[in-house]
Amino acid sequence: MSFGDPNPNNPYGQQPGQPPQGQPGYGYPQQAPQGVPQQGYGYPSAPPVPGGDYGQQGARPPLAGWGSRFAALLVDGLVIGIPYMVLLFIGGAVGGTAGGVIALLGILAGIGLGLFKLYKEGTTGQFVGKKALGISLLREQDGRTLGFGMSFVRYIAHFLDSLACYIGWLWPLWDDKNQTFADKVCSTVVVKVG
């Protein structure tokens, strides 16, 4: 039998790279048996995001306004800043080695609470301020939470918001997606959930 044999049952007579006729080749989805749902390749899809059919029908919860975002930032700043400042003040008042230890505890409390804030925003979309105001930080593409790593990157990207007279922090006032520069860089949005 030669190359290009017209016999469709001869697998050696097919063109290179072409699957045998009537059979799918490598990489082609196979037909599932009757009654078994067809699954695609890749990772299984994650459960839907609370608050709406974000990715399935394109319906996104309404975007959070600048005022609620600012209020949430203030509340989070108080939750993190008050223990930090109180312990620093007490450490300074006590003085000596004991005061230094208390001040160090204040610094560690501030760092720990800051990291916990990033963890909570990355895994649930909310820390104390966002939860109190009914808003959540999500990925723009699919409405899922960011994860700790991307939440940390977004925190660092807020440096861009502070450049040029802090204009990036005010950018949500006139932006069509209510995003800061950090949100644009990290492809995130803050939406109303409650």
N, CA, C and O atoms as a DFTB+ gen file, in Angstrom:
776 C
 N C O
     1  1       0.842      -1.170       0.000
     2  2       0.000       0.000       0.000
     3  2       0.884       1.228       0.000
     4  3       1.905       1.277       0.686
     5  1       0.494       2.182      -0.751
     6  2       1.324       3.367      -0.913
     7  2       0.731       4.548      -0.166
     8  3      -0.411       4.521       0.292
     9  1       1.544       5.579      -0.060
    10  2       1.123       6.810       0.604
    11  2      -0.022       7.436      -0.174
    12  3       0.057       7.539      -1.398
    13  1      -1.092       7.861       0.508
    14  2      -2.240       8.460      -0.158
    15  2      -3.218       7.421      -0.673
    16  3      -3.997       7.696      -1.586
    17  1      -3.183       6.211      -0.086
    18  2      -4.082       5.133      -0.502
    19  2      -5.526       5.595      -0.328
    20  3      -5.870       6.119       0.731
    21  1      -6.380       5.417      -1.338
    22  2      -7.764       5.856      -1.236
    23  2      -8.598       5.022      -0.276
    24  3      -9.745       5.380      -0.010
    25  1      -8.074       3.933       0.249
    26  2      -8.820       3.096       1.187
    27  2      -8.938       3.845       2.518
    28  3      -7.926       4.052       3.187
    29  1     -10.166       4.262       2.926
    30  2     -10.303       5.047       4.151
    31  2     -10.017       4.251       5.415
    32  3      -9.806       4.855       6.467
    33  1     -10.000       2.940       5.362
    34  2      -9.736       2.128       6.540
    35  2      -8.256       1.882       6.753
    36  3      -7.874       1.302       7.769
    37  1      -7.422       2.302       5.834
    38  2      -5.993       2.097       5.958
    39  2      -5.381       3.309       6.655
    40  3      -5.282       4.374       6.045
    41  1      -4.960       3.175       7.939
    42  2      -4.412       4.332       8.646
    43  2      -3.082       4.788       8.090
    44  3      -2.668       5.919       8.343
    45  1      -2.390       3.925       7.328
    46  2      -1.089       4.320       6.793
    47  2      -1.208       5.118       5.514
    48  3      -0.222       5.678       5.035
    49  1      -2.401       5.177       4.956
    50  2      -2.605       5.896       3.714
    51  2      -3.061       7.330       3.935
    52  3      -3.442       8.002       2.977
    53  1      -3.034       7.810       5.158
    54  2      -3.491       9.167       5.449
    55  2      -2.357      10.165       5.264
    56  3      -1.179       9.808       5.273
    57  1      -2.740      11.413       5.100
    58  2      -1.761      12.479       4.996
    59  2      -1.094      12.688       6.358
    60  3      -1.729      12.452       7.386
    61  1       0.158      13.122       6.391
    62  2       0.815      13.367       7.679
    63  2       0.061      14.444       8.460
    64  3      -0.365      15.452       7.895
    65  1      -0.098      14.217       9.775
    66  2      -0.765      15.188      10.641
    67  2      -2.272      15.098      10.621
    68  3      -2.932      15.809      11.379
    69  1      -2.847      14.247       9.778
    70  2      -4.294      14.111       9.691
    71  2      -4.719      12.861      10.464
    72  3      -4.096      11.809      10.324
    73  1      -5.770      12.965      11.274
    74  2      -6.242      11.769      11.975
    75  2      -6.932      10.830      10.987
    76  3      -7.437      11.272       9.956
    77  1      -6.952       9.531      11.304
    78  2      -7.682       8.601      10.425
    79  2      -9.137       9.032      10.324
    80  3      -9.707       9.552      11.283
    81  1      -9.727       8.814       9.167
    82  2     -11.106       9.239       8.957
    83  2     -12.030       8.473       9.892
    84  3     -11.892       7.264      10.083
    85  1     -12.980       9.212      10.471
    86  2     -13.939       8.606      11.375
    87  2     -13.448       8.527      12.809
    88  3     -14.209       8.142      13.697
    89  1     -12.186       8.885      13.057
    90  2     -11.640       8.821      14.409
    91  2     -10.984      10.163      14.741
    92  3     -10.281      10.732      13.906
    93  1     -11.206      10.660      15.927
    94  2     -10.518      11.888      16.305
    95  2      -9.044      11.594      16.585
    96  3      -8.697      10.505      17.041
    97  1      -8.196      12.557      16.313
    98  2      -6.764      12.400      16.564
    99  2      -6.396      12.863      17.955
   100  3      -7.262      13.191      18.765
   101  1      -5.122      12.885      18.220
   102  2      -4.638      13.330      19.522
   103  2      -5.004      14.791      19.739
   104  3      -4.904      15.608      18.824
   105  1      -5.429      15.113      20.952
   106  2      -5.770      16.490      21.273
   107  2      -7.195      16.871      20.952
   108  3      -7.649      17.944      21.350
   109  1      -7.920      16.010      20.234
   110  2      -9.313      16.299      19.929
   111  2     -10.175      15.769      21.068
   112  3      -9.892      14.691      21.591
   113  1     -11.209      16.486      21.463
   114  2     -12.064      15.979      22.540
   115  2     -12.789      14.710      22.107
   116  3     -13.283      14.608      20.984
   117  1     -12.838      13.770      23.001
   118  2     -13.531      12.515      22.748
   119  2     -15.004      12.684      23.111
   120  3     -15.340      13.507      23.963
   121  1     -15.859      11.933      22.491
   122  2     -17.278      11.965      22.820
   123  2     -17.496      11.194      24.107
   124  3     -16.992      10.082      24.264
   125  1     -18.247      11.782      25.029
   126  2     -18.569      11.109      26.275
   127  2     -19.671      10.092      26.014
   128  3     -20.522      10.309      25.151
   129  1     -19.664       8.968      26.759
   130  2     -20.768       8.002      26.612
   131  2     -22.096       8.671      26.938
   132  3     -22.143       9.675      27.649
   133  1     -23.158       8.108      26.415
   134  2     -24.474       8.685      26.619
   135  2     -24.801       8.709      28.110
   136  3     -24.590       7.729      28.824
   137  1     -25.319       9.846      28.563
   138  2     -25.677      10.008      29.971
   139  2     -24.558      10.569      30.828
   140  3     -24.789      10.929      31.982
   141  1     -23.344      10.652      30.285
   142  2     -22.210      11.198      31.033
   143  2     -21.960      12.615      30.525
   144  3     -21.790      12.809      29.321
   145  1     -21.933      13.614      31.414
   146  2     -21.722      14.987      30.945
   147  2     -20.324      15.153      30.356
   148  3     -19.360      14.573      30.854
   149  1     -20.223      15.939      29.307
   150  2     -18.962      16.217      28.634
   151  2     -18.175      17.227      29.445
   152  3     -18.713      18.260      29.843
   153  1     -16.912      16.942      29.692
   154  2     -16.044      17.874      30.397
   155  2     -14.967      18.345      29.442
   156  3     -14.473      17.583      28.611
   157  1     -14.611      19.609      29.573
   158  2     -13.537      20.145      28.757
   159  2     -12.191      19.869      29.376
   160  3     -12.097      19.308      30.468
   161  1     -11.161      20.261      28.680
   162  2      -9.812      20.097      29.186
   163  2      -9.467      21.248      30.106
   164  3     -10.124      22.290      30.079
   165  1      -8.440      21.067      30.920
   166  2      -7.976      22.143      31.795
   167  2      -8.458      21.946      33.213
   168  3      -8.900      20.864      33.599
   169  1      -8.363      23.011      33.976
   170  2      -8.733      22.964      35.378
   171  2     -10.243      23.041      35.535
   172  3     -10.926      23.680      34.734
   173  1     -10.764      22.386      36.572
   174  2     -12.209      22.519      36.793
   175  2     -12.535      23.950      37.174
   176  3     -11.715      24.646      37.772
   177  1     -13.730      24.381      36.828
   178  2     -14.107      25.759      37.109
   179  2     -14.406      25.922      38.591
   180  3     -14.907      25.004      39.241
   181  1     -14.095      27.088      39.111
   182  2     -14.330      27.404      40.517
   183  2     -15.804      27.725      40.712
   184  3     -16.503      28.071      39.759
   185  1     -16.273      27.610      41.952
   186  2     -17.679      27.935      42.199
   187  2     -17.960      29.396      41.897
   188  3     -17.042      30.216      41.911
   189  1     -19.226      29.741      41.623
   190  2     -19.551      31.124      41.294
   191  2     -19.279      32.064      42.456
   192  3     -19.292      31.658      43.619
   193  1     -19.038      33.302      42.132
   194  2     -18.738      34.323      43.120
   195  2     -20.017      34.772      43.801
   196  3     -21.017      35.025      43.129
   197  1     -20.002      34.879      45.140
   198  2     -21.195      35.402      45.789
   199  2     -21.456      36.831      45.331
   200  3     -20.525      37.626      45.200
   201  1     -22.675      37.144      45.099
   202  2     -23.020      38.501      44.718
   203  2     -23.420      38.640      43.268
   204  3     -23.764      39.742      42.842
   205  1     -23.390      37.578      42.495
   206  2     -23.847      37.710      41.119
   207  2     -23.182      36.744      40.172
   208  3     -22.179      36.119      40.515
   209  1     -23.733      36.616      38.983
   210  2     -23.176      35.775      37.930
   211  2     -22.144      36.588      37.181
   212  3     -22.349      36.927      36.015
   213  1     -21.047      36.902      37.825
   214  2     -20.052      37.833      37.318
   215  2     -19.543      37.433      35.942
   216  3     -19.616      38.221      34.999
   217  1     -19.027      36.215      35.821
   218  2     -18.405      35.842      34.565
   219  2     -19.327      35.155      33.597
   220  3     -19.044      35.159      32.400
   221  1     -20.423      34.559      34.045
   222  2     -21.239      33.742      33.170
   223  2     -22.114      34.579      32.251
   224  3     -22.194      34.296      31.056
   225  1     -22.760      35.588      32.776
   226  2     -23.646      36.396      31.948
   227  2     -23.133      37.821      31.800
   228  3     -23.806      38.677      31.227
   229  1     -21.932      38.069      32.322
   230  2     -21.368      39.403      32.221
   231  2     -21.959      40.378      33.225
   232  3     -21.664      41.571      33.162
   233  1     -22.784      39.904      34.146
   234  2     -23.402      40.790      35.131
   235  2     -22.434      40.988      36.286
   236  3     -22.068      40.032      36.969
   237  1     -22.033      42.196      36.496
   238  2     -21.119      42.514      37.575
   239  2     -21.901      43.267      38.638
   240  3     -22.764      44.077      38.302
   241  1     -21.618      43.016      39.925
   242  2     -22.252      43.840      40.957
   243  2     -21.877      45.303      40.725
   244  3     -20.854      45.574      40.095
   245  1     -22.663      46.235      41.207
   246  2     -22.340      47.649      40.988
   247  2     -20.994      48.013      41.620
   248  3     -20.608      47.480      42.661
   249  1     -20.308      48.919      40.970
   250  2     -19.005      49.359      41.469
   251  2     -19.174      50.208      42.725
   252  3     -20.145      50.950      42.865
   253  1     -18.216      50.084      43.626
   254  2     -18.230      50.884      44.849
   255  2     -17.766      52.295      44.523
   256  3     -16.861      52.488      43.712
   257  1     -18.377      53.258      45.147
   258  2     -18.011      54.653      44.937
   259  2     -16.757      55.044      45.712
   260  3     -16.292      54.306      46.581
   261  1     -16.223      56.207      45.384
   262  2     -15.011      56.695      46.024
   263  2     -15.231      56.885      47.518
   264  3     -14.344      56.564      48.309
   265  1     -16.380      57.393      47.923
   266  2     -16.634      57.654      49.335
   267  2     -16.594      56.399      50.184
   268  3     -16.005      56.399      51.265
   269  1     -17.216      55.328      49.706
   270  2     -17.203      54.085      50.486
   271  2     -15.810      53.462      50.502
   272  3     -15.412      52.862      51.501
   273  1     -15.072      53.597      49.414
   274  2     -13.694      53.090      49.387
   275  2     -12.825      53.868      50.369
   276  3     -12.018      53.283      51.090
   277  1     -12.993      55.197      50.395
   278  2     -12.212      56.033      51.300
   279  2     -12.556      55.725      52.761
   280  3     -11.667      55.627      53.608
   281  1     -13.848      55.574      53.046
   282  2     -14.276      55.253      54.416
   283  2     -13.712      53.903      54.858
   284  3     -13.276      53.756      55.999
   285  1     -13.719      52.918      53.956
   286  2     -13.164      51.602      54.293
   287  2     -11.667      51.706      54.575
   288  3     -11.159      51.049      55.483
   289  1     -10.964      52.524      53.803
   290  2      -9.532      52.729      54.029
   291  2      -9.278      53.372      55.384
   292  3      -8.329      53.006      56.077
   293  1     -10.125      54.334      55.771
   294  2      -9.988      54.966      57.083
   295  2     -10.229      53.969      58.211
   296  3      -9.474      53.937      59.183
   297  1     -11.281      53.152      58.088
   298  2     -11.575      52.163      59.131
   299  2     -10.419      51.176      59.260
   300  3      -9.991      50.859      60.370
   301  1      -9.914      50.692      58.128
   302  2      -8.779      49.762      58.172
   303  2      -7.549      50.424      58.783
   304  3      -6.811      49.794      59.539
   305  1      -7.332      51.691      58.454
   306  2      -6.209      52.421      59.038
   307  2      -6.323      52.536      60.548
   308  3      -5.320      52.442      61.256
   309  1      -7.543      52.739      61.048
   310  2      -7.748      52.805      62.499
   311  2      -7.534      51.442      63.152
   312  3      -6.922      51.354      64.217
   313  1      -8.031      50.381      62.523
   314  2      -7.886      49.033      63.078
   315  2      -6.407      48.650      63.185
   316  3      -5.994      48.018      64.157
   317  1      -5.630      49.028      62.203
   318  2      -4.201      48.714      62.212
   319  2      -3.421      49.744      63.018
   320  3      -2.510      49.386      63.764
   321  1      -3.768      51.011      62.876
   322  2      -2.976      52.089      63.469
   323  2      -3.148      52.291      64.958
   324  3      -2.192      52.667      65.635
   325  1      -4.338      52.052      65.491
   326  2      -4.550      52.313      66.925
   327  2      -3.678      51.417      67.805
   328  3      -2.985      51.945      68.674
   329  1      -3.672      50.089      67.629
   330  2      -2.777      49.274      68.479
   331  2      -1.306      49.655      68.304
   332  3      -0.546      49.695      69.272
   333  1      -0.920      49.932      67.072
   334  2       0.460      50.337      66.773
   335  2       0.822      51.614      67.525
   336  3       1.850      51.673      68.200
   337  1      -0.020      52.632      67.408
   338  2       0.272      53.922      68.041
   339  2       0.201      53.846      69.566
   340  3       1.021      54.453      70.254
   341  1      -0.769      53.110      70.093
   342  2      -0.904      52.997      71.553
   343  2       0.341      52.335      72.142
   344  3       0.895      52.812      73.132
   345  1       0.775      51.239      71.530
   346  2       1.961      50.560      72.048
   347  2       3.219      51.404      71.884
   348  3       4.088      51.387      72.755
   349  1       3.331      52.142      70.782
   350  2       4.484      53.043      70.627
   351  2       4.460      54.147      71.677
   352  3       5.501      54.490      72.237
   353  1       3.290      54.704      71.950
   354  2       3.160      55.759      72.957
   355  2       3.518      55.225      74.345
   356  3       4.261      55.867      75.088
   357  1       2.994      54.065      74.688
   358  2       3.296      53.482      75.999
   359  2       4.787      53.170      76.104
   360  3       5.409      53.428      77.134
   361  1       5.355      52.616      75.038
   362  2       6.794      52.315      75.040
   363  2       7.631      53.556      75.220
   364  3       8.630      53.534      75.938
   365  1       7.233      54.651      74.572
   366  2       7.969      55.903      74.733
   367  2       7.818      56.478      76.125
   368  3       8.761      57.057      76.664
   369  1       6.635      56.326      76.717
   370  2       6.391      56.846      78.065
   371  2       7.146      56.043      79.112
   372  3       7.655      56.612      80.078
   373  1       7.223      54.725      78.935
   374  2       7.913      53.873      79.905
   375  2       9.413      54.079      79.808
   376  3      10.093      54.204      80.826
   377  1       9.930      54.116      78.596
   378  2      11.351      54.324      78.383
   379  2      12.171      53.100      78.745
   380  3      11.632      52.094      79.206
   381  1      13.455      53.188      78.538
   382  2      14.373      52.099      78.875
   383  2      14.129      50.857      78.032
   384  3      13.522      50.903      76.962
   385  1      14.628      49.747      78.560
   386  2      14.506      48.471      77.855
   387  2      13.050      48.027      77.767
   388  3      12.611      47.550      76.720
   389  1      12.308      48.178      78.843
   390  2      10.899      47.781      78.836
   391  2      10.115      48.597      77.800
   392  3       9.276      48.062      77.075
   393  1      10.401      49.882      77.749
   394  2       9.731      50.728      76.753
   395  2      10.096      50.335      75.337
   396  3       9.252      50.361      74.442
   397  1      11.359      49.968      75.132
   398  2      11.795      49.521      73.806
   399  2      11.098      48.239      73.386
   400  3      10.741      48.071      72.220
   401  1      10.903      47.329      74.347
   402  2      10.207      46.073      74.047
   403  2       8.752      46.350      73.699
   404  3       8.211      45.764      72.762
   405  1       8.123      47.240      74.450
   406  2       6.719      47.582      74.181
   407  2       6.591      48.254      72.818
   408  3       5.665      47.950      72.066
   409  1       7.501      49.155      72.494
   410  2       7.484      49.814      71.185
   411  2       7.697      48.797      70.063
   412  3       7.057      48.874      69.015
   413  1       8.601      47.845      70.293
   414  2       8.833      46.793      69.297
   415  2       7.580      45.945      69.102
   416  3       7.261      45.548      67.981
   417  1       6.870      45.670      70.196
   418  2       5.591      44.953      70.083
   419  2       4.588      45.750      69.253
   420  3       3.823      45.172      68.481
   421  1       4.589      47.076      69.410
   422  2       3.710      47.916      68.606
   423  2       4.038      47.822      67.126
   424  3       3.142      47.734      66.288
   425  1       5.326      47.843      66.810
   426  2       5.744      47.728      65.404
   427  2       5.349      46.367      64.847
   428  3       4.843      46.271      63.729
   429  1       5.582      45.307      65.634
   430  2       5.214      43.961      65.184
   431  2       3.701      43.825      65.030
   432  3       3.229      43.153      64.113
   433  1       2.939      44.459      65.923
   434  2       1.482      44.431      65.808
   435  2       1.029      45.123      64.519
   436  3       0.140      44.629      63.826
   437  1       1.642      46.262      64.202
   438  2       1.291      46.968      62.964
   439  2       1.603      46.149      61.728
   440  3       0.795      46.083      60.802
   441  1       2.780      45.521      61.709
   442  2       3.164      44.686      60.556
   443  2       2.245      43.469      60.454
   444  3       1.777      43.122      59.370
   445  1       1.990      42.823      61.602
   446  2       1.129      41.638      61.605
   447  2      -0.287      41.949      61.147
   448  3      -0.859      41.209      60.346
   449  1      -0.856      43.044      61.652
   450  2      -2.211      43.423      61.238
   451  2      -2.249      43.823      59.762
   452  3      -3.223      43.541      59.065
   453  1      -1.185      44.482      59.287
   454  2      -1.113      44.842      57.874
   455  2      -1.080      43.609      56.980
   456  3      -1.760      43.566      55.955
   457  1      -0.294      42.609      57.362
   458  2      -0.240      41.368      56.582
   459  2      -1.563      40.615      56.665
   460  3      -1.999      40.008      55.686
   461  1      -2.200      40.655      57.833
   462  2      -3.500      39.999      57.976
   463  2      -4.540      40.685      57.099
   464  3      -5.407      40.021      56.531
   465  1      -4.461      42.002      56.984
   466  2      -5.371      42.747      56.100
   467  2      -5.190      42.284      54.650
   468  3      -6.169      42.045      53.944
   469  1      -3.932      42.159      54.213
   470  2      -3.672      41.704      52.844
   471  2      -4.178      40.275      52.641
   472  3      -4.729      39.950      51.589
   473  1      -3.991      39.437      53.636
   474  2      -4.473      38.060      53.536
   475  2      -5.999      38.030      53.405
   476  3      -6.533      37.342      52.534
   477  1      -6.694      38.766      54.259
   478  2      -8.160      38.764      54.223
   479  2      -8.692      39.362      52.915
   480  3      -9.634      38.828      52.330
   481  1      -8.098      40.454      52.460
   482  2      -8.549      41.044      51.190
   483  2      -8.248      40.112      50.025
   484  3      -9.004      40.058      49.055
   485  1      -7.139      39.374      50.120
   486  2      -6.791      38.448      49.047
   487  2      -7.664      37.215      49.002
   488  3      -7.958      36.703      47.922
   489  1      -8.087      36.727      50.169
   490  2      -8.847      35.478      50.202
   491  2     -10.361      35.684      50.245
   492  3     -11.109      34.851      49.733
   493  1     -10.824      36.788      50.850
   494  2     -12.274      37.014      50.944
   495  2     -12.716      38.289      50.231
   496  3     -13.909      38.493      50.004
   497  1     -11.753      39.152      49.874
   498  2     -12.087      40.419      49.230
   499  2     -12.374      41.538      50.224
   500  3     -12.600      42.681      49.825
   501  1     -12.365      41.215      51.523
   502  2     -12.753      42.204      52.522
   503  2     -11.891      42.104      53.772
   504  3     -11.520      41.012      54.200
   505  1     -11.578      43.259      54.350
   506  2     -11.048      43.353      55.711
   507  2     -12.125      44.092      56.494
   508  3     -13.247      44.214      56.003
   509  1     -11.838      44.571      57.652
   510  2     -12.844      45.171      58.529
   511  2     -13.589      46.321      57.843
   512  3     -14.820      46.351      57.865
   513  1     -12.874      47.256      57.243
   514  2     -13.503      48.424      56.630
   515  2     -14.405      48.065      55.457
   516  3     -15.541      48.535      55.382
   517  1     -13.912      47.238      54.544
   518  2     -14.713      46.846      53.382
   519  2     -15.922      46.025      53.815
   520  3     -17.007      46.159      53.248
   521  1     -15.731      45.173      54.821
   522  2     -16.861      44.370      55.304
   523  2     -17.922      45.260      55.934
   524  3     -19.115      45.056      55.709
   525  1     -17.500      46.243      56.721
   526  2     -18.454      47.140      57.378
   527  2     -19.237      47.971      56.362
   528  3     -20.404      48.291      56.590
   529  1     -18.604      48.321      55.246
   530  2     -19.254      49.163      54.251
   531  2     -19.890      48.375      53.104
   532  3     -20.445      48.967      52.179
   533  1     -19.813      47.048      53.162
   534  2     -20.475      46.226      52.152
   535  2     -19.841      46.302      50.779
   536  3     -20.540      46.286      49.766
   537  1     -18.505      46.386      50.738
   538  2     -17.797      46.401      49.454
   539  2     -16.751      45.304      49.464
   540  3     -16.371      44.807      50.525
   541  1     -16.285      44.926      48.283
   542  2     -15.333      43.827      48.178
   543  2     -14.368      44.066      47.029
   544  3     -14.739      44.631      46.000
   545  1     -13.133      43.636      47.211
   546  2     -12.085      43.740      46.204
   547  2     -12.036      42.439      45.407
   548  3     -11.863      41.364      45.981
   549  1     -12.190      42.535      44.073
   550  2     -12.233      41.352      43.222
   551  2     -11.396      41.555      41.961
   552  3     -11.059      42.682      41.600
   553  1     -11.071      40.452      41.303
   554  2     -10.398      40.533      40.005
   555  2     -11.401      41.026      38.974
   556  3     -12.554      40.597      38.966
   557  1     -10.967      41.915      38.118
   558  2     -11.857      42.496      37.110
   559  2     -12.304      41.463      36.085
   560  3     -13.444      41.506      35.624
   561  1     -11.438      40.555      35.730
   562  2     -11.719      39.616      34.649
   563  2     -12.857      38.657      34.976
   564  3     -13.758      38.454      34.162
   565  1     -12.813      38.061      36.184
   566  2     -13.790      37.009      36.475
   567  2     -14.514      37.174      37.804
   568  3     -15.353      36.341      38.147
   569  1     -14.216      38.213      38.552
   570  2     -14.925      38.456      39.792
   571  2     -14.527      37.569      40.952
   572  3     -15.272      37.453      41.925
   573  1     -13.395      36.959      40.869
   574  2     -12.903      36.114      41.950
   575  2     -11.950      36.921      42.835
   576  3     -11.505      38.007      42.464
   577  1     -11.648      36.371      44.007
   578  2     -10.718      37.050      44.906
   579  2      -9.303      36.966      44.349
   580  3      -9.008      36.122      43.503
   581  1      -8.427      37.853      44.833
   582  2      -7.088      37.984      44.273
   583  2      -6.105      36.923      44.728
   584  3      -5.255      36.488      43.951
   585  1      -6.210      36.505      45.974
   586  2      -5.172      35.688      46.586
   587  2      -4.186      36.612      47.297
   588  3      -4.089      37.796      46.978
   589  1      -3.468      36.064      48.250
   590  2      -2.564      36.875      49.059
   591  2      -1.478      37.540      48.221
   592  3      -1.196      38.724      48.403
   593  1      -0.866      36.792      47.306
   594  2       0.232      37.331      46.505
   595  2      -0.170      38.550      45.688
   596  3       0.531      39.562      45.698
   597  1      -1.289      38.462      44.985
   598  2      -1.742      39.592      44.173
   599  2      -2.212      40.739      45.046
   600  3      -2.078      41.902      44.664
   601  1      -2.763      40.430      46.215
   602  2      -3.161      41.491      47.143
   603  2      -1.926      42.257      47.614
   604  3      -1.973      43.477      47.775
   605  1      -0.829      41.548      47.834
   606  2       0.428      42.183      48.228
   607  2       0.973      43.048      47.089
   608  3       1.439      44.164      47.318
   609  1       0.912      42.525      45.861
   610  2       1.373      43.293      44.696
   611  2       0.536      44.563      44.538
   612  3       1.078      45.624      44.231
   613  1      -0.773      44.465      44.745
   614  2      -1.648      45.635      44.649
   615  2      -1.283      46.665      45.705
   616  3      -1.298      47.867      45.441
   617  1      -0.957      46.191      46.904
   618  2      -0.533      47.101      47.972
   619  2       0.726      47.862      47.559
   620  3       0.816      49.073      47.762
   621  1       1.683      47.164      46.990
   622  2       2.912      47.822      46.525
   623  2       2.596      48.783      45.378
   624  3       3.185      49.860      45.290
   625  1       1.668      48.395      44.504
   626  2       1.301      49.235      43.358
   627  2       0.619      50.534      43.789
   628  3       0.538      51.473      42.998
   629  1       0.133      50.603      45.018
   630  2      -0.448      51.858      45.513
   631  2       0.599      52.976      45.561
   632  3       0.250      54.150      45.690
   633  1       1.866      52.614      45.459
   634  2       2.920      53.615      45.335
   635  2       2.645      54.525      44.132
   636  3       2.895      55.730      44.179
   637  1       2.128      53.929      43.060
   638  2       1.806      54.714      41.865
   639  2       0.705      55.731      42.146
   640  3       0.692      56.816      41.564
   641  1      -0.217      55.376      43.039
   642  2      -1.309      56.293      43.379
   643  2      -0.790      57.526      44.114
   644  3      -1.400      58.594      44.056
   645  1       0.324      57.373      44.798
   646  2       0.875      58.480      45.578
   647  2       1.780      59.396      44.753
   648  3       2.070      60.516      45.173
   649  1       2.221      58.937      43.598
   650  2       3.046      59.795      42.741
   651  2       2.194      60.947      42.206
   652  3       0.967      60.850      42.168
   653  1       2.816      61.987      41.812
   654  2       2.144      63.152      41.212
   655  2       1.012      63.667      42.107
   656  3      -0.142      63.749      41.687
   657  1       1.363      64.007      43.325
   658  2       0.433      64.669      44.260
   659  2      -0.783      63.806      44.620
   660  3      -1.883      64.330      44.792
   661  1      -0.594      62.512      44.730
   662  2      -1.640      61.584      45.173
   663  2      -2.841      61.538      44.228
   664  3      -3.949      61.218      44.658
   665  1      -2.641      61.845      42.977
   666  2      -3.751      61.890      42.026
   667  2      -4.380      60.505      41.805
   668  3      -5.569      60.398      41.505
   669  1      -3.570      59.451      41.955
   670  2      -4.090      58.096      41.760
   671  2      -5.148      57.711      42.771
   672  3      -6.045      56.925      42.466
   673  1      -5.053      58.261      43.983
   674  2      -6.062      57.969      45.010
   675  2      -7.394      58.638      44.670
   676  3      -8.456      58.158      45.067
   677  1      -7.332      59.744      43.936
   678  2      -8.548      60.452      43.541
   679  2      -9.097      59.969      42.195
   680  3     -10.223      60.310      41.831
   681  1      -8.326      59.194      41.468
   682  2      -8.697      58.765      40.121
   683  2     -10.073      58.090      40.055
   684  3     -10.781      58.283      39.066
   685  1     -10.490      57.297      41.074
   686  2     -11.827      56.685      40.989
   687  2     -12.971      57.692      40.905
   688  3     -14.079      57.319      40.519
   689  1     -12.736      58.948      41.254
   690  2     -13.802      59.947      41.189
   691  2     -14.301      60.166      39.763
   692  3     -15.482      60.457      39.575
   693  1     -13.443      60.036      38.758
   694  2     -13.855      60.274      37.377
   695  2     -13.598      59.082      36.451
   696  3     -13.917      59.149      35.264
   697  1     -13.029      57.998      36.973
   698  2     -12.758      56.828      36.148
   699  2     -14.048      56.043      35.921
   700  3     -14.870      55.933      36.829
   701  1     -14.232      55.501      34.725
   702  2     -15.465      54.772      34.418
   703  2     -15.596      53.464      35.190
   704  3     -16.704      52.949      35.336
   705  1     -14.482      52.912      35.690
   706  2     -14.531      51.691      36.486
   707  2     -14.212      51.952      37.962
   708  3     -14.051      51.009      38.736
   709  1     -14.122      53.211      38.347
   710  2     -13.815      53.612      39.720
   711  2     -12.517      52.979      40.224
   712  3     -12.445      52.545      41.374
   713  1     -11.495      52.926      39.370
   714  2     -10.238      52.276      39.705
   715  2      -9.150      53.291      40.033
   716  3      -9.081      54.366      39.438
   717  1      -8.303      52.927      40.992
   718  2      -7.066      53.670      41.225
   719  2      -6.033      53.161      40.224
   720  3      -6.306      52.225      39.473
   721  1      -4.849      53.772      40.210
   722  2      -3.791      53.284      39.325
   723  2      -3.408      51.848      39.705
   724  3      -3.153      51.016      38.834
   725  1      -3.371      51.568      41.011
   726  2      -3.039      50.215      41.461
   727  2      -4.073      49.212      40.965
   728  3      -3.719      48.097      40.581
   729  1      -5.336      49.594      40.968
   730  2      -6.390      48.713      40.444
   731  2      -6.182      48.451      38.957
   732  3      -6.357      47.325      38.492
   733  1      -5.813      49.477      38.221
   734  2      -5.597      49.315      36.784
   735  2      -4.418      48.384      36.506
   736  3      -4.499      47.515      35.638
   737  1      -3.318      48.567      37.250
   738  2      -2.138      47.733      37.074
   739  2      -2.439      46.272      37.403
   740  3      -1.975      45.366      36.710
   741  1      -3.211      46.049      38.455
   742  2      -3.491      44.684      38.928
   743  2      -4.805      44.131      38.388
   744  3      -5.170      43.003      38.719
   745  1      -5.520      44.887      37.574
   746  2      -6.815      44.466      37.003
   747  2      -7.798      44.054      38.090
   748  3      -8.321      42.939      38.082
   749  1      -8.043      44.968      39.026
   750  2      -8.978      44.720      40.114
   751  2     -10.066      45.796      40.119
   752  3      -9.874      46.889      39.587
   753  1     -11.194      45.477      40.720
   754  2     -12.279      46.412      40.928
   755  2     -12.792      46.243      42.354
   756  3     -12.627      45.188      42.967
   757  1     -13.413      47.295      42.867
   758  2     -14.065      47.217      44.160
   759  2     -15.568      47.361      43.895
   760  3     -16.019      48.345      43.309
   761  1     -16.319      46.371      44.335
   762  2     -17.752      46.318      44.041
   763  2     -18.576      46.310      45.329
   764  3     -18.074      45.984      46.405
   765  1     -19.848      46.675      45.192
   766  2     -20.790      46.598      46.310
   767  2     -21.290      45.166      46.399
   768  3     -21.664      44.563      45.394
   769  1     -21.293      44.628      47.617
   770  2     -21.767      43.261      47.799
   771  2     -22.902      43.169      48.812
   772  3     -23.532      42.119      48.943
   773  1     -23.158      44.222      49.505
   774  2     -24.193      44.135      50.528
   775  2     -25.161      45.259      50.499
   776  3     -26.083      45.301      51.313
